[in-house]
Amino acid sequence: MNRILSSCLFAVALLALDFAPAHAAGKTAIVGAGYVDVLTGRSIPDAVLIVENGRIAAIGPATQTPVPADARRIALPGKWLAPGLFNTHVHLGLVLPGLMAAEHAGESEALLTLRMADNAHKSLLSGVTTVRTTGDPLHADIALARAINRGSQVGPRIVSAGQGVTITGGHGAGGRLANDGPAEVSKATRHEISSGAQWIKIAVSGGIATPGGGLADGLMTPEEIKAVVDVATRNGRKVTAHSGSAGAAREAVELGVYGIEHGYFLDRPTLRAMKQRGAWFVPTIVVSQPATFEFYKRIGSPEWYMERVREVGKDHWRALQMAIEEGVNISLGSDQFPFEPNDGTTATIREVEYYQQAGMSHLQALQAGTIASARMLGMEGQVGSLSTGKFADIIALEGNPLEDISALRSLGFVMKGGRVYRNDWDATTVGGPLDAQDDVIGELPDDDHDTLF
């Protein structure tokens, strides 16, 4: 691990020890609340949920679920429990053109690491218990994931797609020489995997934040895409592709790419190909819709950038509607900080509201932000629903989100791995004793044998 990143995360850890995210020791009983079952679509009022060693030990109606005598009680009368939210398109070190870029110009590795750690903390407190990072500098997200798993930093579970495999002149290359041709992209893919990336991200078209390269133009060659997929598959990794282009997205999916990010101009034939092959769509619809343009005003986006945003808005919305109509797998991703204030709520919650407005049922929208995202990441056996044996990643709301997805706006309670990080109704329940078991799901193969998520 980079020496500077290690030192910075150690310094952050000293500030976070009181909130270390290991499993909560002993038993905890959440009483008085109802809960939603995202697997069946059922709502169970007046339930009891028992947590033991960071996992859900029992859950059901209060009349059928006894509370152990030695359990710590958390009373949430009249509230509704739901699984912790996912956000699968996140850049914890996000910098966009305009005043935001000016503010972070010349940002050192130390400042980047501290900023990302702060953003991870805020993400968890906003109810997002799992993120997939889709391109952060210096592999700082991987270092941060290790710190979170060791219990020295507060944040969500982090699944990293590394820094991204870019091509010269492509989105994300930043005007620098990058990788060109199958041999170079293959080597770059191997480098990302050896650095700890659990996914590989490529950019097959231009992007909103890239002045050069048309949004709807395919920029990577089929040979380059195929080379990345081949290396990733041999190493047990999946590939996701930034794409605004319908043609480039269809080509990528046919060559084995597992996910499409953004999809500004996806058409019905491409979406049908995605459905047939089981590919995933991460819409990030919040980035292109007028109701959430306050974000761009706040960060001082330049006019050329806003022109590109406005260029994609209507087509992007129609692509989302068609994806829902065609039954394409959809996972929630915002491409903004998960906690970012947007249209009176957070970017994550506004994103899932858009899904319902575009044609999903309230249940389908909630599933996109929970169990569906867990399935895309291969984590559905451990998180994503309130099920016995899964990690106790839980949020609480004032209303039932299966009746109105906007009940997520009333979120006031966050638990991850059995430990309470936020309770707006009773702050005395935040924190608690810890045991020594790491709150992790998988192993990260590297020199230190650190755990990643």
C-alpha positions, 0 to 999 in steps of 0.5 A: 500500500502507498506509504502516504495513503497508509499514513493518512488513513492511520491519522483518520483512524485515530479520529474514528476509533469511537465508531469502529465498524466491527460487529456489535457484540452480544444480542440486540433486539429492534422492537416496535417497528415494521419491516419490508421483505424485498424478496417477497414484497410483503410488509410486516407491521409490529415486528421484532428483529434480533441481531447477534454477532453482526448478523440477523439471528431472527426476524418476524412478527412480534407475536412470533419472535421472542426477545432474548432476556439478555438482548439490548433493546432498540425501540423504534415504534411506528418506524419501518425497517428496510435493508441498507441501501446500495450505490454502485456507481460512486467516485469517493474522490469525485472532481468535476469541471468548474469551481469544484475542479478549481477547489481541488486543483493540485490536491495532494495524495494526503488531502485526497485520502482524507477527503475520500474517508470523509465522503465514505463516512457521510455515505454510511450515515446517509443510509448507504451501507454498500458502494461500488467505486467506479474509478478513484485515483491512486487506488485510494478507495482500495486502501480505504476499504481495507481500513474500514474492514480493519475497523479503523475507519467508518464507511460502507462496504466498498467493492472497487473497480479500480482506477479504470482502464482508459484509452488515449483520447477516451473518457477518463484519460484526462488528456494524457497518453493512456492505453492503446491496442489489445496488448496495452489494455490487457496489461492495464487490466492485469495491473488493476487486478493486481492492485486489488480491483474486484471489477474492471471498468472501461469507457467505450464512449465519450462522457459528459465530463470529457470535452473531447469525444462524442457522447454517442460515439464508440471510442474503444475498438472491439479488439480492445474490449475483447482483450479486457474481457478476456483478461478479466474473465481469466481472473474471475472479474467482471467488466462494466463499461461507461457508455453513452452510445447504443452501438458501443454498448451493444458491441460491448455486451456482445463481447462479454461486458457485464454492465453498462454505466449511464447509457444516455442513448441506449435504444430498444435493440441494445436493451433487448440484447442486454436482457438476453445476455443478463447484463446490468444497467446502472442508469445514474439518471440523477446526473441528467434530469433538470430537477437535480440541476441544483447540484451543478449550480452548487459546484459551479459547472461551466456552460459547456458542461451544462450544455452536454448535460442538457443534451442527454436529458430527454434521451437518457430518461427515455432509455431508462423507461425502455430499460424498465419496459424491457425488464433489463437488470437495473442496479442503483448508481448515482455518479454523485456522492451518495449523500449529496444533497439533491432536490430535497434529499440525497442523490441516492434516494433521488435516483431511486425515486426517479426509477419509480417515476420512470415506470418501476413499482415502489417494490421494484425501485426499492429492490434496485437499491437493495437486493438487485444491486447485491445480486449484481455484485454477487453479494446477495447471500450476505446482504441486500435483504432483511433475512436470517443469517445475513449481515444486519445492514439496516435502515429505518424510516417513518413510512413504508417504502413499498407504499411510497418509495419517497418514505426513504426521505424520512430515513433516520436510523442506520445500522451496519453489521449490527452496529448503530451509526445513526439514530435520529430518534434515540442517539443513546443507541449509537455505537455500543460494545464491539467484538473482534470479528471483522465485518467483511464478506470476501477476501482481497488477494494481495501481498498483505492478504487484506479483506476488501468487502 
